[in-house]
């Protein structure tokens, strides 16, 4: 198991590595469906959201999820947009510092959350254009499911 410093370094590497050359509405559909299929294969129930420039391109709530998952997605996405890193990266960094977003940055818990599952949608030459988010599993599992699908999708 990785210690916190190794985990933070790993997440920084993921954010540098997992970038798209281009990203279209069809990309969102393909990627979203792959995330849903991966969850199905592993017997998980999640909600998936892919948003580009404020426009939701993909949303699917699997059986067994609730409207709460969408609120978690909204709050995770706000954290990614604010910090420019994955929501799990934000959470781990703050936990390592022994603080919260409210204490350190004045960001209300009602609108921002440090929890696993949201990742910046980065396109080469454009920068961060949106978010790709999973909700429904424990923090590390949300993050790991998303990262494994992104890695596989981008290696094609």
Secondary structure, 3 states (H helix, E strand, C coil): CCCHHHHHHHHHHHHHHCCECCCCHHHHHHHHHHHHHHHHHCCCCCEEEEEECCEEEEEEECCCCCHHHHHHHHHHHHHHHHHCCCHHHHHHHHHHHCCCHHHHHCCCCCCCCCCCCEEEEEECCCEEEEEEEEECCCHHHHHHHHHHHHHHHHCC
